[in-house]
Amino acid sequence: MSSPNHVPAVNPLPATVVLLALVMAAAEIVFQIGASGLAGGPTAVGWRVEAIERFAYSGEILQWMWETGRWPPEHVIRIVTYPFVHGSFTQTLIGAVMFLAMGKMVGEVFGNIAVVVIFFVSAIAGALVFTAFAAGPTYLIGAFPSIYGLIGAFTWILWRNLSRVGANQARAFSLIGFLMGVQLLFGLLFGTQSDWIADLGAFAAGFLLSFVLAPGGWARLLHRLRQD
């Protein structure tokens, strides 16, 4: 029997992080079952492609909705569903691992609701920035913009902690600098991809949201606004 004062060696993951990761995993499990022929018949092999066509974010569709003034729900929802659909098992695995790690670190400081807000708002911000600045077809799938939003929030945490001890706050941006450098290297080696634009936009959104979503952040913002 465990002691009432027992402290687990590893803190449990925030509930919302687990829930969002399970949605990603469930989608990939369905795709793998279909591809293996265990269910769904011959057409199940194309379940991933069908999901991408239905749930991926498309800048062209957004532009069409803006120009025509028509906003069909099945297209509007794409801007928040694309993080749950990935192009391969490997992409899902990498995305889920990164999301669990960043979600845990941010969720332990900001709380469950903040993680959900950062996840979806960063996805939206990344998609909009992608549409505005990416060349060619603006098409997004995968959780990486949302993950970069959480990286933005984690960077904010480091940035605040460094300011409290009088250290160089620029050090907080080492992680995003490293990740952007890796993306640049892969782009040079394997061809230029525009996804980094969405990732960078989502990172900025996560960092800026942290001023409000951090514990006491809203009160600090109101106090500053009243002073101005």
ROSE-4610 file (N, C-alpha, C; in Angstrom, 1 decimal, always signed):
// ROSE-4610
residu = [M/M/M/S/S/S/S/S/S/P/P/P/N/N/N/H/H/H/V/V/V/P/P/P/A/A/A/V/V/V/N/N/N/P/P/P/L/L/L/P/P/P/A/A/A/T/T/T/V/V/V/V/V/V/L/L/L/L/L/L/A/A/A/L/L/L/V/V/V/M/M/M/A/A/A/A/A/A/A/A/A/E/E/E/I/I/I/V/V/V/F/F/F/Q/Q/Q/I/I/I/G/G/G/A/A/A/S/S/S/G/G/G/L/L/L/A/A/A/G/G/G/G/G/G/P/P/P/T/T/T/A/A/A/V/V/V/G/G/G/W/W/W/R/R/R/V/V/V/E/E/E/A/A/A/I/I/I/E/E/E/R/R/R/F/F/F/A/A/A/Y/Y/Y/S/S/S/G/G/G/E/E/E/I/I/I/L/L/L/Q/Q/Q/W/W/W/M/M/M/W/W/W/E/E/E/T/T/T/G/G/G/R/R/R/W/W/W/P/P/P/P/P/P/E/E/E/H/H/H/V/V/V/I/I/I/R/R/R/I/I/I/V/V/V/T/T/T/Y/Y/Y/P/P/P/F/F/F/V/V/V/H/H/H/G/G/G/S/S/S/F/F/F/T/T/T/Q/Q/Q/T/T/T/L/L/L/I/I/I/G/G/G/A/A/A/V/V/V/M/M/M/F/F/F/L/L/L/A/A/A/M/M/M/G/G/G/K/K/K/M/M/M/V/V/V/G/G/G/E/E/E/V/V/V/F/F/F/G/G/G/N/N/N/I/I/I/A/A/A/V/V/V/V/V/V/V/V/V/I/I/I/F/F/F/F/F/F/V/V/V/S/S/S/A/A/A/I/I/I/A/A/A/G/G/G/A/A/A/L/L/L/V/V/V/F/F/F/T/T/T/A/A/A/F/F/F/A/A/A/A/A/A/G/G/G/P/P/P/T/T/T/Y/Y/Y/L/L/L/I/I/I/G/G/G/A/A/A/F/F/F/P/P/P/S/S/S/I/I/I/Y/Y/Y/G/G/G/L/L/L/I/I/I/G/G/G/A/A/A/F/F/F/T/T/T/W/W/W/I/I/I/L/L/L/W/W/W/R/R/R/N/N/N/L/L/L/S/S/S/R/R/R/V/V/V/G/G/G/A/A/A/N/N/N/Q/Q/Q/A/A/A/R/R/R/A/A/A/F/F/F/S/S/S/L/L/L/I/I/I/G/G/G/F/F/F/L/L/L/M/M/M/G/G/G/V/V/V/Q/Q/Q/L/L/L/L/L/L/F/F/F/G/G/G/L/L/L/L/L/L/F/F/F/G/G/G/T/T/T/Q/Q/Q/S/S/S/D/D/D/W/W/W/I/I/I/A/A/A/D/D/D/L/L/L/G/G/G/A/A/A/F/F/F/A/A/A/A/A/A/G/G/G/F/F/F/L/L/L/L/L/L/S/S/S/F/F/F/V/V/V/L/L/L/A/A/A/P/P/P/G/G/G/G/G/G/W/W/W/A/A/A/R/R/R/L/L/L/L/L/L/H/H/H/R/R/R/L/L/L/R/R/R/Q/Q/Q/D/D/D]
num = [1/1/1/2/2/2/3/3/3/4/4/4/5/5/5/6/6/6/7/7/7/8/8/8/9/9/9/10/10/10/11/11/11/12/12/12/13/13/13/14/14/14/15/15/15/16/16/16/17/17/17/18/18/18/19/19/19/20/20/20/21/21/21/22/22/22/23/23/23/24/24/24/25/25/25/26/26/26/27/27/27/28/28/28/29/29/29/30/30/30/31/31/31/32/32/32/33/33/33/34/34/34/35/35/35/36/36/36/37/37/37/38/38/38/39/39/39/40/40/40/41/41/41/42/42/42/43/43/43/44/44/44/45/45/45/46/46/46/47/47/47/48/48/48/49/49/49/50/50/50/51/51/51/52/52/52/53/53/53/54/54/54/55/55/55/56/56/56/57/57/57/58/58/58/59/59/59/60/60/60/61/61/61/62/62/62/63/63/63/64/64/64/65/65/65/66/66/66/67/67/67/68/68/68/69/69/69/70/70/70/71/71/71/72/72/72/73/73/73/74/74/74/75/75/75/76/76/76/77/77/77/78/78/78/79/79/79/80/80/80/81/81/81/82/82/82/83/83/83/84/84/84/85/85/85/86/86/86/87/87/87/88/88/88/89/89/89/90/90/90/91/91/91/92/92/92/93/93/93/94/94/94/95/95/95/96/96/96/97/97/97/98/98/98/99/99/99/100/100/100/101/101/101/102/102/102/103/103/103/104/104/104/105/105/105/106/106/106/107/107/107/108/108/108/109/109/109/110/110/110/111/111/111/112/112/112/113/113/113/114/114/114/115/115/115/116/116/116/117/117/117/118/118/118/119/119/119/120/120/120/121/121/121/122/122/122/123/123/123/124/124/124/125/125/125/126/126/126/127/127/127/128/128/128/129/129/129/130/130/130/131/131/131/132/132/132/133/133/133/134/134/134/135/135/135/136/136/136/137/137/137/138/138/138/139/139/139/140/140/140/141/141/141/142/142/142/143/143/143/144/144/144/145/145/145/146/146/146/147/147/147/148/148/148/149/149/149/150/150/150/151/151/151/152/152/152/153/153/153/154/154/154/155/155/155/156/156/156/157/157/157/158/158/158/159/159/159/160/160/160/161/161/161/162/162/162/163/163/163/164/164/164/165/165/165/166/166/166/167/167/167/168/168/168/169/169/169/170/170/170/171/171/171/172/172/172/173/173/173/174/174/174/175/175/175/176/176/176/177/177/177/178/178/178/179/179/179/180/180/180/181/181/181/182/182/182/183/183/183/184/184/184/185/185/185/186/186/186/187/187/187/188/188/188/189/189/189/190/190/190/191/191/191/192/192/192/193/193/193/194/194/194/195/195/195/196/196/196/197/197/197/198/198/198/199/199/199/200/200/200/201/201/201/202/202/202/203/203/203/204/204/204/205/205/205/206/206/206/207/207/207/208/208/208/209/209/209/210/210/210/211/211/211/212/212/212/213/213/213/214/214/214/215/215/215/216/216/216/217/217/217/218/218/218/219/219/219/220/220/220/221/221/221/222/222/222/223/223/223/224/224/224/225/225/225/226/226/226/227/227/227/228/228/228]
x = [+0.9/+0.0/+0.9/+0.6/+1.4/+1.1/+2.1/+1.9/+1.1/+0.3/-0.4/+0.5/+1.7/+2.7/+3.6/+3.3/+4.1/+4.1/+5.3/+5.4/+5.9/+5.1/+5.5/+6.8/+7.6/+8.9/+8.7/+7.6/+7.3/+5.9/+5.8/+4.5/+3.6/+2.3/+1.4/+1.2/+0.9/+0.7/-0.7/-0.7/-2.0/-3.1/-4.3/-5.4/-5.6/-5.6/-5.9/-4.8/-3.6/-2.5/-2.7/-3.1/-3.4/-4.5/-5.6/-6.8/-6.4/-5.7/-5.4/-4.4/-3.5/-2.6/-3.4/-4.4/-5.2/-6.0/-6.4/-7.2/-6.2/-5.0/-4.0/-3.7/-3.5/-3.2/-4.4/-5.6/-6.8/-6.9/-6.7/-6.7/-5.7/-4.5/-3.4/-3.7/-4.3/-4.6/-5.6/-6.6/-7.6/-7.0/-6.0/-5.3/-4.5/-3.9/-3.0/-3.9/-5.0/-5.9/-6.4/-6.8/-7.3/-6.2/-5.0/-3.9/-3.5/-3.7/-3.3/-4.4/-5.5/-6.6/-7.4/-7.2/-7.9/-9.4/-9.7/-11.1/-11.3/-12.6/-13.0/-12.9/-12.4/-12.4/-11.3/-11.4/-10.3/-10.2/-11.3/-11.3/-10.6/-10.4/-9.8/-8.4/-7.7/-6.3/-6.2/-7.3/-7.3/-7.9/-8.1/-8.6/-7.8/-6.5/-5.6/-5.8/-5.8/-6.0/-7.4/-8.4/-9.7/-9.8/-9.1/-9.1/-8.3/-7.2/-6.5/-7.4/-8.1/-8.9/-10.0/-10.5/-11.6/-11.2/-10.1/-9.8/-8.5/-7.7/-6.5/-6.9/-6.0/-6.2/-5.8/-6.6/-6.2/-6.4/-5.3/-5.3/-6.2/-6.3/-7.1/-8.6/-9.0/-10.3/-10.7/-9.7/-10.0/-10.2/-9.3/-9.4/-10.7/-11.2/-12.4/-13.6/-13.6/-14.6/-14.6/-13.4/-13.3/-13.9/-13.6/-14.0/-15.5/-16.0/-17.4/-18.4/-17.8/-18.6/-19.4/-19.0/-19.7/-18.7/-19.3/-18.4/-19.0/-18.9/-19.5/-18.8/-19.5/-18.9/-17.8/-18.1/-17.1/-15.8/-15.7/-14.5/-13.9/-14.7/-14.3/-13.6/-14.1/-13.5/-12.1/-11.7/-10.4/-9.2/-9.4/-8.4/-8.1/-8.9/-8.7/-8.6/-8.9/-8.8/-7.5/-6.8/-5.6/-4.5/-4.4/-3.4/-3.5/-4.7/-4.9/-4.7/-4.4/-4.2/-2.8/-2.1/-0.7/-0.5/+0.6/+0.9/+1.5/+1.9/+2.5/+2.6/+2.9/+3.0/+4.2/+5.3/+6.5/+6.2/+5.5/+5.1/+4.2/+3.3/+2.4/+3.2/+4.1/+4.9/+5.8/+6.5/+7.3/+6.5/+5.4/+4.5/+3.9/+3.5/+2.9/+3.9/+5.2/+6.2/+6.6/+6.7/+7.0/+5.9/+4.7/+3.5/+3.4/+3.6/+3.5/+4.6/+5.8/+6.9/+6.6/+6.2/+6.0/+4.7/+3.7/+2.4/+2.6/+3.4/+3.6/+4.3/+5.4/+6.1/+5.2/+4.5/+3.6/+2.4/+1.8/+0.6/+0.9/+2.1/+2.4/+2.5/+2.8/+2.9/+1.6/+1.0/-0.1/-1.5/-1.5/-2.8/-3.4/-4.4/-5.1/-5.7/-6.5/-7.2/-6.3/-5.2/-4.2/-3.6/-3.4/-2.8/-3.7/-5.0/-6.0/-6.1/-6.1/-6.1/-4.9/-3.7/-2.5/-2.5/-2.9/-2.9/-3.7/-5.0/-5.9/-5.6/-5.3/-5.1/-3.8/-2.8/-1.5/-1.7/-2.6/-2.9/-3.5/-4.5/-5.2/-4.2/-3.4/-2.4/-1.4/-0.9/+0.1/-0.5/-1.8/-2.4/-2.6/-3.0/-3.2/-1.9/-0.9/+0.4/+0.9/+0.7/+1.1/+0.4/-0.9/-1.7/-1.2/-0.8/-0.4/+1.0/+1.9/+3.3/+3.9/+3.3/+3.8/+3.6/+4.6/+4.4/+3.8/+3.0/+2.4/+1.2/+0.8/-0.4/-0.2/-1.2/-1.1/-1.9/-1.3/-1.9/-1.2/-1.9/-1.3/-2.0/-1.1/-1.6/-0.6/-1.0/+0.0/-0.1/+0.4/+0.3/+1.5/+2.4/+3.6/+3.4/+2.5/+2.2/+1.8/+0.9/+0.4/+1.5/+2.4/+3.6/+4.5/+4.7/+5.5/+4.8/+3.5/+2.9/+3.2/+3.2/+3.6/+5.1/+5.9/+7.3/+7.4/+6.6/+6.5/+6.2/+5.2/+4.8/+6.0/+6.6/+7.8/+8.9/+9.1/+10.1/+9.8/+8.5/+8.1/+8.4/+8.2/+8.5/+10.0/+10.8/+12.2/+12.6/+12.0/+12.3/+12.0/+10.8/+10.4/+11.4/+11.7/+12.6/+14.0/+14.5/+15.8/+15.8/+14.6/+14.5/+14.5/+14.0/+13.9/+15.3/+16.2/+17.5/+18.5/+18.1/+18.9/+19.8/+19.5/+20.3/+19.9/+20.7/+20.4/+19.2/+18.1/+16.8/+16.9/+17.8/+17.9/+18.2/+18.8/+19.0/+17.8/+16.6/+15.4/+15.0/+15.5/+15.2/+16.1/+17.0/+17.9/+17.2/+16.1/+15.4/+14.8/+14.1/+13.5/+14.5/+15.6/+16.7/+17.3/+17.5/+18.0/+17.0/+15.7/+14.7/+14.6/+14.6/+14.6/+15.8/+17.0/+18.2/+18.1/+17.5/+17.4/+16.4/+15.4/+14.4/+15.1/+16.0/+16.7/+17.6/+18.3/+19.3/+18.5/+17.4/+16.6/+16.1/+15.7/+15.3/+16.3/+17.6/+18.7/+19.0/+18.9/+19.3/+18.2/+16.9/+15.9/+14.8/+15.1/+14.2/+13.5/+13.2/+12.6/+11.1/+10.7/+9.3/+8.9/+7.6/+7.1/+6.5/+6.4/+5.8/+6.4/+7.7/+8.3/+7.6/+7.0/+6.3/+5.2/+4.4/+3.3/+3.9/+5.0/+5.6/+6.0/+6.6/+7.1/+6.0/+4.9/+3.7/+3.1/+3.0/+2.4/+3.3/+4.6/+5.5/+5.2/+5.1/+4.9/+3.5/+2.5/+1.2/+1.3/+2.0/+2.1/+2.9/+3.9/+4.7/+3.8/+3.1/+2.3/+1.1/+0.5/-0.6/-0.2/+1.1/+1.6/+1.5/+1.6/+1.4/+0.1/-0.9/-2.3/-2.6/-2.1/-2.5/-1.7/-0.5/+0.3/-0.4/-0.2/-0.8/-0.6/-1.7/-1.7/-1.5/-1.4/-1.1/-2.2/-3.5/-4.6/-4.7/-4.5/-4.5/-3.4/-2.2/-1.1/-1.4/-2.0/-2.4/-3.4/-4.4/-5.4/-4.8/-3.9/-3.2/-2.4/-1.8/-1.0/-1.9/-3.0/-3.9/-4.5/-4.8/-5.4/-4.4/-3.1/-2.1/-1.9/-2.0/-1.9/-3.1]
y = [-1.2/+0.0/+1.2/+2.2/+3.4/+4.4/+5.1/+6.1/+7.3/+7.9/+9.1/+10.2/+10.2/+11.2/+10.8/+9.7/+9.3/+10.3/+10.6/+11.6/+10.8/+10.7/+9.9/+10.5/+9.6/+10.0/+10.8/+10.6/+11.3/+11.9/+13.2/+13.9/+13.4/+13.2/+12.7/+13.8/+13.4/+14.4/+15.1/+16.4/+17.1/+16.4/+16.4/+15.7/+16.1/+17.4/+17.9/+17.4/+17.4/+16.9/+15.4/+14.6/+13.2/+13.1/+13.9/+13.8/+14.2/+15.3/+15.7/+14.7/+14.1/+13.1/+11.9/+11.5/+10.3/+10.5/+11.7/+12.0/+11.8/+12.3/+12.1/+10.6/+9.9/+8.5/+7.7/+8.0/+7.3/+7.4/+8.6/+8.8/+8.0/+7.9/+7.1/+5.7/+5.2/+3.8/+3.4/+4.2/+4.0/+3.9/+4.8/+4.7/+3.5/+3.0/+1.8/+0.6/+0.5/-0.6/-0.7/+0.5/+0.5/+0.0/+0.6/+0.2/-1.2/-1.8/-3.2/-4.2/-3.7/-4.5/-5.2/-4.9/-5.5/-5.1/-4.0/-3.5/-2.6/-2.4/-1.4/-1.9/-3.0/-3.5/-2.8/-3.0/-2.5/-0.9/-0.2/+1.2/+1.8/+1.0/+1.4/+1.9/+1.4/+1.8/+3.3/+3.9/+5.3/+6.2/+5.6/+6.4/+7.6/+7.5/+8.6/+9.8/+9.4/+10.4/+11.1/+10.3/+10.8/+11.8/+11.4/+12.3/+13.6/+13.5/+14.7/+15.6/+15.0/+15.8/+16.5/+15.9/+16.4/+17.3/+17.0/+17.8/+18.7/+18.5/+19.4/+20.8/+21.7/+23.1/+23.5/+24.3/+24.7/+26.3/+26.9/+28.4/+28.8/+28.0/+28.3/+28.2/+27.3/+27.2/+28.4/+28.8/+30.0/+31.3/+31.4/+32.6/+32.5/+31.3/+31.2/+31.6/+31.2/+31.6/+33.1/+33.7/+35.1/+35.9/+35.5/+36.2/+36.0/+34.9/+34.6/+34.9/+35.1/+35.3/+34.1/+33.0/+31.7/+31.0/+30.5/+29.9/+28.5/+27.5/+26.2/+25.6/+25.1/+24.6/+23.5/+22.7/+21.6/+22.1/+23.4/+24.0/+24.8/+25.5/+26.4/+25.6/+24.4/+23.5/+23.0/+23.1/+22.6/+23.3/+24.5/+25.3/+24.8/+24.0/+23.4/+21.9/+21.3/+19.8/+19.3/+20.2/+19.7/+19.2/+19.7/+19.1/+17.7/+17.1/+15.7/+14.7/+15.2/+14.3/+14.5/+13.4/+13.4/+12.6/+12.8/+12.2/+10.8/+10.4/+9.0/+8.7/+7.4/+6.9/+7.6/+7.8/+8.4/+9.9/+10.6/+12.0/+12.0/+11.1/+11.1/+10.8/+9.8/+9.4/+10.6/+11.3/+12.4/+13.5/+13.8/+14.9/+14.6/+13.3/+13.0/+13.1/+12.6/+12.7/+14.1/+14.9/+16.4/+17.0/+16.7/+17.4/+17.0/+15.7/+15.2/+15.9/+16.1/+16.7/+18.2/+18.9/+20.3/+20.6/+19.8/+19.9/+19.7/+18.8/+18.5/+19.7/+20.2/+21.4/+22.6/+22.9/+24.1/+23.9/+22.7/+22.4/+22.5/+22.1/+22.1/+23.5/+24.5/+25.9/+26.6/+26.4/+27.3/+26.6/+25.3/+24.6/+24.0/+23.2/+22.5/+23.4/+24.3/+25.2/+25.9/+26.4/+27.2/+26.4/+25.1/+24.2/+24.1/+23.9/+23.8/+25.1/+26.2/+27.5/+27.7/+27.4/+27.6/+26.6/+25.4/+24.4/+24.9/+25.3/+25.6/+27.0/+28.0/+29.4/+29.4/+28.6/+28.6/+27.9/+26.9/+26.2/+27.2/+28.0/+29.0/+30.1/+30.6/+31.6/+31.1/+29.9/+29.3/+29.2/+28.7/+28.6/+29.9/+30.9/+32.2/+32.9/+32.8/+33.3/+32.5/+31.2/+30.4/+30.8/+31.1/+31.6/+32.9/+33.8/+35.1/+35.2/+34.3/+34.5/+33.3/+32.1/+31.0/+31.1/+30.7/+30.7/+29.3/+29.4/+28.1/+27.7/+26.5/+26.0/+26.0/+26.5/+26.6/+25.5/+24.4/+23.2/+22.7/+22.5/+22.1/+20.8/+19.9/+18.8/+18.7/+18.0/+17.7/+18.7/+18.2/+19.0/+19.9/+20.0/+20.8/+22.3/+23.0/+24.4/+24.5/+23.6/+23.7/+23.4/+22.4/+22.1/+23.4/+24.0/+25.2/+26.3/+26.4/+27.3/+27.0/+25.7/+25.3/+25.6/+25.5/+25.9/+27.4/+28.1/+29.6/+29.9/+29.1/+29.3/+28.8/+27.7/+27.3/+28.3/+28.9/+29.9/+31.1/+31.5/+32.6/+32.2/+31.0/+30.6/+30.8/+30.3/+30.5/+31.9/+32.7/+34.1/+34.9/+34.5/+35.1/+34.7/+33.4/+32.9/+33.5/+33.7/+34.4/+35.8/+36.5/+37.9/+38.0/+37.0/+37.1/+36.9/+36.2/+36.1/+37.0/+37.9/+38.9/+38.3/+37.2/+36.5/+37.1/+36.7/+37.2/+36.5/+37.2/+36.6/+36.1/+36.5/+36.0/+34.5/+34.0/+32.5/+31.7/+32.3/+31.6/+31.2/+31.9/+31.6/+30.7/+30.0/+29.1/+27.9/+27.4/+26.2/+26.5/+27.6/+27.9/+28.2/+28.8/+29.1/+27.8/+26.8/+25.5/+24.8/+24.8/+24.1/+24.8/+26.1/+26.7/+26.4/+26.3/+26.0/+24.6/+23.6/+22.3/+22.2/+23.0/+23.1/+23.7/+24.7/+25.3/+24.2/+23.5/+22.5/+21.4/+20.9/+19.9/+20.5/+21.7/+22.4/+22.4/+22.7/+22.7/+21.4/+20.3/+19.0/+18.3/+18.5/+17.7/+18.5/+19.8/+20.7/+21.6/+22.8/+23.8/+23.5/+23.6/+23.4/+24.7/+25.1/+26.3/+26.1/+24.9/+24.7/+25.5/+25.8/+26.6/+27.9/+28.5/+29.7/+29.6/+28.5/+28.2/+28.0/+27.2/+26.9/+28.2/+29.1/+30.4/+31.3/+31.3/+32.1/+31.6/+30.2/+29.6/+29.8/+29.8/+30.1/+31.4/+32.4/+33.8/+33.9/+33.2/+33.2/+32.6/+31.5/+30.9/+31.8/+32.4/+33.3/+34.5/+35.1/+36.3/+35.9/+34.8/+34.3/+34.1/+33.8/+33.5/+34.7/+35.9/+37.1/+37.1/+36.5/+36.5/+35.2/+34.1/+32.8/+32.3/+32.9/+32.6/+32.9/+32.2/+32.5/+34.0/+34.6/+36.1/+37.0/+36.4/+37.2/+38.1/+37.7/+38.6/+39.8/+39.5/+40.6/+41.6/+41.1/+42.0/+42.9/+42.2/+43.0/+44.1/+43.7/+44.7/+45.9/+45.5/+46.5/+47.5/+47.0/+47.9/+48.7/+48.1/+48.9/+50.0/+49.8/+50.9/+51.9/+51.5/+52.5/+53.4/+52.8/+53.6/+54.6]
z = [+0.0/+0.0/+0.0/-0.9/-1.0/+0.2/+0.6/+1.6/+1.1/+2.0/+1.5/+1.2/+1.7/+1.4/+0.2/-0.4/-1.5/-2.7/-3.2/-4.3/-5.5/-6.6/-7.8/-8.3/-8.9/-9.4/-10.7/-11.4/-12.6/-12.5/-12.6/-12.5/-13.6/-13.3/-14.4/-15.4/-16.6/-17.7/-17.5/-17.8/-17.7/-18.5/-18.0/-18.7/-20.1/-20.4/-21.7/-22.7/-22.2/-23.1/-23.5/-22.5/-22.8/-23.8/-23.6/-24.4/-25.9/-26.1/-27.4/-28.1/-27.3/-27.9/-28.3/-27.5/-27.8/-29.1/-29.3/-30.6/-31.8/-31.7/-32.7/-32.9/-31.8/-31.9/-32.5/-32.1/-32.6/-34.1/-34.6/-36.1/-36.8/-36.2/-36.9/-36.8/-35.7/-35.5/-36.6/-36.8/-37.8/-39.2/-39.5/-40.8/-40.9/-39.9/-39.9/-40.1/-39.4/-39.5/-41.0/-41.5/-42.9/-43.9/-43.7/-44.6/-44.6/-43.4/-43.2/-43.7/-44.0/-44.6/-43.5/-42.2/-41.1/-41.0/-41.6/-41.6/-42.7/-43.1/-44.1/-45.5/-45.8/-47.2/-48.0/-49.3/-50.2/-50.2/-49.9/-49.9/-48.7/-47.7/-46.4/-46.6/-47.6/-47.9/-48.1/-48.6/-48.9/-47.8/-46.6/-45.5/-45.1/-45.1/-44.8/-45.8/-47.1/-48.2/-48.0/-47.8/-47.6/-46.4/-45.3/-44.1/-44.4/-45.2/-45.5/-46.4/-47.4/-48.3/-47.5/-46.4/-45.7/-44.5/-43.9/-42.6/-42.7/-43.8/-43.9/-44.1/-43.7/-43.9/-45.3/-46.0/-47.3/-47.4/-47.8/-47.9/-49.1/-50.1/-51.3/-50.9/-50.1/-49.6/-48.8/-47.9/-47.1/-47.9/-48.9/-49.8/-50.6/-51.0/-51.7/-50.8/-49.5/-48.6/-48.3/-48.2/-48.0/-49.2/-50.4/-51.6/-51.9/-51.6/-51.9/-50.7/-49.5/-48.3/-47.9/-48.4/-48.0/-47.0/-45.9/-44.9/-44.5/-45.4/-45.0/-43.8/-42.8/-41.6/-41.9/-42.9/-43.2/-43.7/-44.1/-44.5/-43.4/-42.7/-41.6/-40.6/-40.3/-39.2/-39.6/-40.8/-41.2/-40.4/-40.1/-39.4/-38.0/-37.5/-36.1/-36.2/-37.3/-37.4/-38.0/-38.8/-39.5/-38.5/-37.2/-36.4/-36.0/-36.3/-35.9/-37.0/-38.2/-39.4/-39.8/-39.9/-40.3/-41.6/-42.2/-43.5/-43.4/-42.2/-42.1/-40.6/-40.3/-38.9/-38.3/-39.0/-38.4/-38.0/-38.9/-38.6/-37.3/-37.2/-36.1/-34.8/-34.9/-33.7/-33.2/-34.1/-33.8/-33.2/-33.9/-33.4/-32.0/-31.8/-30.5/-29.4/-29.6/-28.6/-28.3/-29.3/-29.0/-28.3/-28.7/-28.1/-26.6/-26.3/-24.9/-24.1/-24.6/-23.9/-23.6/-24.7/-24.5/-23.8/-24.0/-23.3/-21.8/-21.4/-20.0/-19.3/-20.0/-19.4/-19.3/-20.3/-20.3/-19.4/-19.5/-18.7/-17.2/-16.8/-15.3/-14.8/-15.7/-15.2/-15.5/-16.7/-17.1/-16.8/-16.7/-16.4/-17.7/-17.5/-18.6/-19.6/-19.2/-20.2/-21.0/-20.5/-21.2/-22.3/-22.1/-23.1/-24.3/-24.0/-25.1/-25.9/-25.2/-25.9/-26.8/-26.2/-27.0/-28.2/-28.0/-29.0/-30.2/-30.0/-31.1/-31.7/-30.8/-31.3/-32.1/-31.7/-32.4/-33.8/-33.8/-35.1/-36.0/-35.5/-36.4/-36.8/-35.9/-36.3/-37.3/-37.1/-38.0/-39.4/-39.5/-40.8/-41.5/-40.7/-41.3/-41.8/-41.0/-41.4/-42.6/-42.7/-43.8/-45.1/-45.0/-46.1/-46.6/-45.7/-46.1/-46.7/-46.3/-46.7/-47.5/-47.5/-48.2/-49.7/-50.4/-51.9/-52.3/-53.4/-53.9/-53.1/-53.3/-52.5/-51.0/-50.3/-48.9/-48.3/-47.9/-47.5/-46.3/-45.2/-43.9/-43.3/-42.8/-42.0/-40.8/-39.8/-38.7/-37.5/-36.4/-35.1/-34.9/-35.9/-35.6/-35.4/-36.1/-35.7/-34.3/-33.8/-32.4/-31.5/-31.8/-31.0/-30.9/-32.0/-32.0/-31.1/-31.1/-30.2/-28.7/-28.4/-27.0/-26.8/-27.8/-27.7/-27.4/-28.0/-27.8/-26.3/-25.8/-24.4/-23.4/-23.8/-23.0/-23.0/-24.2/-24.3/-23.4/-23.3/-22.5/-21.0/-20.6/-19.2/-18.9/-19.9/-19.7/-19.7/-20.5/-20.6/-19.3/-18.7/-17.5/-16.3/-16.3/-15.3/-15.4/-16.6/-16.7/-16.3/-16.5/-16.1/-14.6/-13.9/-12.4/-11.8/-12.5/-11.9/-12.5/-13.4/-14.0/-15.1/-15.7/-16.7/-18.1/-19.1/-20.4/-21.0/-21.2/-21.6/-23.0/-23.8/-25.2/-25.2/-24.1/-24.1/-24.1/-23.8/-23.8/-25.3/-26.2/-27.6/-28.3/-27.5/-28.1/-28.8/-28.1/-28.7/-30.0/-30.1/-31.4/-32.5/-32.1/-33.0/-33.5/-32.7/-33.1/-34.0/-33.7/-34.5/-35.9/-35.9/-37.2/-38.0/-37.4/-38.0/-38.6/-37.9/-38.4/-39.6/-39.5/-40.7/-41.9/-41.7/-42.8/-43.4/-42.6/-43.1/-43.9/-43.3/-44.1/-45.4/-45.4/-46.6/-47.7/-47.2/-48.2/-48.7/-47.8/-48.2/-49.0/-48.7/-49.3/-50.0/-50.2/-50.9/-50.0/-50.4/-49.6/-49.3/-48.0/-47.6/-47.0/-47.1/-46.6/-45.2/-44.7/-43.4/-42.3/-42.4/-41.3/-41.1/-42.1/-41.9/-40.9/-41.1/-40.1/-38.7/-38.6/-37.3/-36.6/-37.4/-36.8/-36.4/-37.2/-36.8/-35.6/-35.5/-34.3/-33.1/-33.2/-32.1/-31.6/-32.5/-32.0/-31.3/-31.8/-31.1/-29.7/-29.6/-28.3/-27.3/-27.8/-26.9/-26.5/-27.4/-27.0/-26.1/-26.4/-25.6/-24.1/-23.9/-22.6/-21.6/-22.2/-21.4/-20.7/-21.3/-20.7/-20.0/-20.6/-20.0/-18.9/-18.7/-17.5/-16.2/-15.1/-13.9/-13.5/-13.3/-13.0/-14.2/-15.3/-16.5/-16.9/-16.8/-17.1/-16.2/-14.9/-13.9/-14.1/-14.5/-14.8/-16.0/-17.1/-18.3/-18.0/-17.2/-16.8/-16.0/-15.1/-14.3/-15.2/-16.2/-17.1/-17.9/-18.4/-19.2/-18.4/-17.1/-16.3/-16.0/-15.9/-15.7/-16.9/-18.1/-19.3/-19.5]
